[in-house]
């Protein structure tokens, strides 16, 4: 006989599983945790807002993982709080932001720009370090590589606003 607690777990239907899988694959490419894709995918395909407990139960993930995932998705602007089911509950419900411009903008703002900024600082330190290399040929090689990295960083900084604009339309 099956465990009565398992009977309460609402399995994802095949369509929900497929949508969740699409978003899981997407977050893998971006280097984000699987749970981020699972949470966003289920919210995306859900006809009504879901609570933290709903996500935990339906996705079979820990409450900590769901909470952390929702926090990250909120910081990216990918989910927002929504009106609940009107039953007087004090639970918070969530729904997806489905505007591509908002999603791309949040990802660029919260993930890519900070990496570019920290990369600039590291490259400046690297440039200072290359000055201390005694072997002139090696020092020139390193300077060339540092210059190449700086060019890449500048290009990245110019491409991001264009990418946001293209994907946002």
Secondary structure, DSSP 4 states (H G I P E B T S, - for coil): ---HHHHHS-PPPHHHHHHHHHHHHHHHHHT--HHHHHHHHHHHH-SS-EEHHHHHHHHT--HHHHHHHHHHHHHTTSEEEE---SSS----EEEE---HHHHHHHHIIIIIHHHHHHHHHHHHHHHHHHTT---HHHHHHHHHHHHHHHHHHHHHHHHHHHHHHHHT-
